[in-house]
């Protein structure tokens, strides 16, 4: 399989939203991998850039390469273990914004569809009621235009491509999605119009409940 071109944004190298002795919270741009890929051409990534400056930084969770927004890394082993525990136990909270194709009939709802990898077409994921893992997303419509809608998404689970596949299953694929959109929906945006806007978690050391925000540039106009 031929490698897809990879031209990650270079400026800034990384955008820090918050930092202390235990954690660093960043605003990942669209087009940059969260972690290095298997091939040398995919070595550049957010974690690679951060660890060049903060060698102890460790990945806790990931965003798809095409998705932008809030992501946290741990700066010491204690923080890494605690944040991993919080994410594994679904004790964190996240919200995203996405422009989707068309207008949903309802103003809000929940999508409860199990997902698994579509192996012949990986990295695509698919709905599978027999072998898929449970996946739940809450959503509501923030704005409607003639050919698209701005949706706020709140994932309860964290499956790979969950929001992208769930919106496709609703009949409203995310604009600019090069894996799941086709034709007009793919051409209507220069990038995947999906952004991780907020991340809430308990500080691994102080135990204070914290909220980090990175407003989506495409959702503020």
C-alpha positions in Angstrom: 0.0 0.0 0.0 1.4 3.4 -1.0 2.1 5.9 1.8 -0.1 8.9 1.8 1.6 12.3 1.6 2.4 13.7 5.1 3.0 17.5 5.4 2.4 18.4 9.0 2.1 22.0 10.0 5.4 23.4 11.2 4.5 26.7 12.9 4.2 26.7 15.8 6.1 23.5 16.7 3.5 23.1 19.5 0.9 25.3 21.2 0.8 25.0 25.1 -2.5 25.7 26.7 -1.4 24.9 30.3 1.7 23.5 32.0 2.9 22.6 35.5 5.3 20.1 37.0 2.9 17.2 36.3 1.1 17.8 33.0 1.3 19.7 29.8 -1.9 20.5 27.8 -1.6 21.3 24.2 -3.7 22.5 21.2 -2.9 20.0 18.4 -3.3 21.3 14.9 -5.1 19.3 12.2 -2.6 17.4 10.0 -0.2 16.5 12.8 0.0 12.9 14.2 -0.4 12.6 17.9 2.4 9.9 18.0 4.9 8.7 15.5 3.7 6.4 12.8 5.3 3.1 11.8 7.2 4.6 8.8 10.1 7.0 9.0 8.2 9.6 7.0 5.6 9.7 9.8 8.1 10.2 12.6 7.2 13.9 13.1 4.3 14.1 15.6 3.1 16.1 18.6 4.7 13.7 21.1 8.0 13.8 19.2 8.1 17.6 19.2 7.1 17.8 22.9 9.6 15.2 24.1 12.5 17.1 22.4 11.8 19.9 24.8 10.3 18.0 27.7 12.0 14.5 27.7 9.9 13.0 30.4 6.6 13.7 28.6 4.4 10.7 28.0 1.3 10.2 25.9 -2.0 9.6 27.7 -4.5 9.7 24.9 -4.6 10.5 21.2 -6.4 12.6 18.6 -6.7 11.5 14.9 -4.1 13.2 12.7 -6.9 15.2 11.0 -8.6 16.2 14.3 -7.4 19.4 16.1 -7.8 20.4 19.7 -7.1 19.8 23.3 -4.7 16.9 24.3 -2.9 16.2 27.6 0.5 14.6 28.2 2.0 13.6 31.6 5.4 14.9 32.7 6.2 12.3 35.4 5.4 8.6 36.0 2.9 9.3 38.8 0.9 11.7 36.6 1.1 9.2 33.7 -0.4 6.4 35.8 -3.1 8.5 37.3 -4.2 10.0 34.0 -4.2 6.6 32.3 -6.5 5.4 35.1 -8.9 8.3 34.7 -9.1 7.8 30.9 -9.5 4.0 31.3 -12.3 4.5 33.9 -14.0 7.2 31.8 -13.6 9.7 34.6 -12.6 12.5 32.1 -15.0 14.5 30.0 -14.6 15.8 26.5 -16.5 17.8 24.0 -16.0 18.4 20.3 -17.4 20.5 17.5 -17.9 19.4 14.0 -19.5 20.7 10.8 -21.5 17.9 9.2 -23.1 17.5 5.8 -26.8 18.4 5.7 -29.3 19.0 8.5 -30.3 16.4 11.1 -34.0 15.9 11.5 -33.7 16.2 15.3 -32.0 18.9 17.3 -30.2 16.5 19.7 -29.8 12.8 20.3 -27.5 9.9 21.3 -25.8 7.4 19.0 -25.3 4.0 20.7 -23.6 1.8 18.1 -20.7 -0.7 18.7 -17.6 -0.2 16.6 -14.7 -2.3 15.3 -11.9 -2.0 12.8 -12.9 -2.6 9.2 -9.9 -4.8 8.6 -9.9 -5.0 4.8 -10.1 -1.2 4.7 -8.1 -0.2 7.8 -7.7 2.3 9.3 -11.5 2.7 8.7 -13.8 1.6 11.5 -17.3 0.2 11.1 -20.5 -0.5 13.0 -20.7 -4.2 14.0 -23.5 -5.3 16.4 -22.0 -8.7 16.9 -18.2 -8.1 17.3 -18.0 -4.3 17.9 -17.1 -2.7 21.2 -19.7 -0.5 22.9 -19.6 3.2 21.8 -21.9 6.0 22.9 -22.0 9.6 21.7 -24.3 12.4 22.7 -24.9 15.3 20.2 -26.9 18.4 19.7 -27.2 20.9 16.8 -25.7 24.3 17.5 -26.2 26.0 14.1 -27.9 25.1 10.8 -27.1 26.4 7.4 -28.6 25.4 4.0 -26.1 22.6 3.3 -24.4 21.9 6.7 -24.8 21.9 10.4 -22.5 22.7 13.4 -22.8 19.9 15.9 -21.5 19.6 19.5 -20.4 16.1 20.2 -19.9 14.5 23.7 -18.3 11.1 23.5 -18.9 8.9 26.5 -16.6 6.1 25.2 -13.3 6.7 23.3 -13.3 4.3 20.3 -11.1 4.9 17.3 -12.9 7.2 14.8 -16.0 7.1 17.0 -17.3 10.5 16.2 -16.6 10.2 12.5 -18.4 6.8 12.1 -21.3 7.7 14.4 -22.0 10.9 12.4 -21.8 8.9 9.2 -24.3 6.4 10.6 -26.6 9.3 11.4 -26.5 10.2 7.7 -24.5 13.4 8.3 -20.8 12.7 7.6 -18.2 15.3 8.9 -17.1 17.7 6.2 -13.7 17.1 4.8 -13.4 13.6 6.1 -11.0 11.8 3.7 -11.9 8.4 5.1 -15.7 8.5 5.4 -16.9 11.4 3.2 -17.4 11.4 -0.5 -18.2 13.8 -3.3 -19.6 17.1 -2.1 -19.2 16.4 1.6 -15.5 15.7 1.1 -14.9 18.7 -1.1 -16.8 21.2 1.1 -13.8 21.6 3.5 -10.0 21.7 3.2 -9.6 19.5 6.3 -11.6 17.3 8.6 -13.9 19.7 10.4 -13.6 18.1 13.8 -12.1 19.8 16.8 -11.6 18.7 20.5 -12.8 21.9 22.2 -12.8 20.9 25.9 -11.1 18.4 28.1 -12.0 18.0 31.8 -10.0 15.9 34.3 -8.8 15.7 37.8 -5.2 17.0 38.3 -3.1 13.9 39.0 -1.3 15.5 41.9 -3.6 18.2 43.4 -6.8 16.3 42.6 -8.4 19.6 41.5 -11.0 19.3 38.8 -9.7 21.2 35.8 -11.3 22.3 32.5 -9.1 23.1 29.4 -10.5 24.8 26.4 -9.3 25.4 22.8 -12.1 27.1 20.8 -12.6 25.7 17.3 -11.7 28.4 14.8 -14.3 27.1 12.4 -17.1 27.3 15.0 -16.6 30.8 16.3 -17.6 32.9 13.3 
